[in-house]
Amino acid sequence: MSTIPTAGPGASPSVNKRRRKIDAFSIASFIALVVTTFLMLLPLFFMVSTSLKSKKELLTFPPTFLPESWQWSNYREIFDTLNFGQMYMNSLIIGILTVVGTLFSSALAGYGFARYRGKGSNLWFMLMLSTMMLPYPAIMIPQFILFSKLNWIDTFLPLIVPAFFGSAYNIFLLRQFFSTLPDELFDAGRIDGCSEFRMWRQIALPLSGPALATVAIFAFIYSWNDLLTPVLYLSSSDKFTLPVGMSSFTSSRFRIPPWHLLMVASVLAMLPIVTLFAIAQKRFVEGIVLTGIK
Amino acid sequence: MKTIGIKKSFTLLLATSMLVVLALSGCSGGKSAGDVVPGNDGDSANSGGQVTITHYTIDSEDRTFIEKLVPDFEAQHPNIKVKIEKAPYEQFDSKLQTLIAGGKSPDVTSHYGYGGFAEYYNKDMLLDMNDIIKEDGFKASDYNIPDDLMKIYTVKDQVYGIPVNMYVSLMLYNKDMFDAANVPYPPSDYEDKSWTFDKMVEDAKQMTHVSNDIAKTQYGVDFTWSERDMRPLYFGAEPYSQDTWTNGGVPSETHFDSPEVIAAYNKLFNLILKDKVSPTTEWSKSVAGQNGDAFVTGKVGMTVSGSWSLAGSNDFPFKVGVAAVPAGGNDKVRSVLFVDPLLILKGSKHPKEAFEWIKYLVSDEIQEKSIELSGGNPPVNTKAAETYYKHFDGIDAADVKKVYEGAVEYGFESYNHLITHYSQINDMFINEMQPIDTGHSTVEEVMPTIQKKVMEIIKR
């Protein structure tokens, strides 16, 4: 039932007064919100608008707000200029497998750290966390040598396999979440003869939807936006990912970059992230709240 | 019992996850570059020792056009396979360093990233081609490569690079703006003695209209001659000691705090601060947006730029002409040359085959073909150059020819190829000079610091 207190006839003037006050305040904040939203959306708007302009119009000053002539053909052109479809697929394949790998390995490791106590388990945990301190360039070359000895250069393997070995941040995130699950659940499972793996799969995982969604989104965004690793490991054009192809747009020091096409690519590249976020938004927000508070 | 259970599951999980990964990516098992390619199963005819060489380049149309040349080359050289490896401009250097450190060194490349020839040379990355050239009987003149250009990448009589493209600096001007201000076009002839720096300032004044409305403001000239550290040379001041050019890009002295160098910088900054015929960096940035060049938007009358700008000139929203760089006080140097060589890296396993590929790329026929394929890369080949001059719609071929030949005559190879640690020097210059741009400090105040920092960087 409604929780709003129903005002008696005697109380109505004061309620009205308060309501008017709140109204003035909420109108102000509403306007402030609209303005900030507008400001936040402006770059996005320019991205879409630029993606529909012609090359000549890009150079005019002051820049036009809306395209003079709407170049819908830009959206076709991108597929002719770049191996765009292929790059999109490559990015998707790598992104999805990275998510699968990260979820699997980090959830398993996080579960281990949360539920089992052994000699030096804290030390191991600290050690694992300390890997977060290492910047990528520090391990770039040794890792490259390792993967090149495995003959993995110019394959997707160096981009996917590391995800199957967990990442400190995600393990930490999930460990914190798993620690909040009550022991009684697992004791009950044990009494019913549940194996350890099954408890992970059938008790811990289903209860961790928000945390897993958070990890999945982080992992996907990271993989989707990653530029340096694909640049290092991929050398055939048919294996390139979206960021590699897109940064090649501005690669020529000698030409005016085709910003309109770059914006088309950006609009299209944004879609999976937006979609993923829209689908997982509820759980995502929940995940941050839960992992943050508990 | 419990622990065994966990162990079992873990091993099982690890094994399955590895299997899944391997299975998923099994289709993309790669061959590593530089390895001898074994003959296909059952095909014994292929046992003649076919080798693969890699050419590492920037992933942009004006560089990757060489991919289209590969099939023809491979047909002519059945024992050599060429693989083109590429990276975006920003990541070019870091990928190259990683490839070399990881033992996957490409065979052929150029200094397409931030680093220059001298940096590669001093890091001992380059192969001395003398022996191969001797064995092969290669003569630059057979390929119509001027001897002067060969000298650029020869250190102590050892050849480290074969020139392939030559960009010069030239002046581009906005014909529409000249017409509107009723100013005659600047000459394309370098011998025209009336075309001086001061005359340029005079012309520029007539085209400059500064208004409170940013959209209505226009400037006469944007004189960004080469990188910042090289600009004093234009006025006859020498910032680096002479021995720089003979000992692999390590100057024994620099003179950035000398009165001549300071005077030279003052002359340039006066264009913005005193004469007010040139835009400030902020104005350029706000007008040009991400293109970074206000000239392209049609708000600047003249600009000094690399000849690569010609390739994009068809897209400019105004009529464009080319002119000689005006005389600035140095009788010998008025233009900057940017000569890109093809280099063989020390880590190359097949230097001879790599040299074959280089020879192919600089041959008359391919140099000519490359102009069209690349969308207007200037060849070093003097014969092919004739075709290049005619390549730009709307710009008089005779002017391009005159400007190019004059630029070579009065040209000096860009410092960025010739001085060690150049990318750091360049970054330092950009940072240190910014306060002058904005009027917060003077040239006199800044140059002693720059002088000190340059020496520190060089000694690293």
Interface residues (C-beta under 8 A of the other chain):
Chain A: K55 K56 L58 L59 T60 F61 P62 P63 L97 G101 F104 S105 L108 Y116 M140 I141 F144 I145 S148 N151 W152 I153 D154 T155 F156 L157 I160 V161 F164 S195 E196 F197 L227 L228 V231 L232 S235 S237 K239 V244 S247 S248 T250 S251 S252 R253 F254 R255 I256 P257 W259
Chain B: K2 G5 I6 S9 F10 L13 S17 M18 V21 L24 S25 S28 G29 G30 K31 S32 A33 I58 D59 S60 E61 D62 R63 K83 E85 K86 A87 P88 Y89 E90 Q91 S94 K95 Q97 T98 L99 A101 G102 G103 K104 I214 A215 V287 A288 G289 Q290 N291 D293 V296 T297 G298 K299 G306 W308 S309 A311 G312 D315 F316 P317 G375
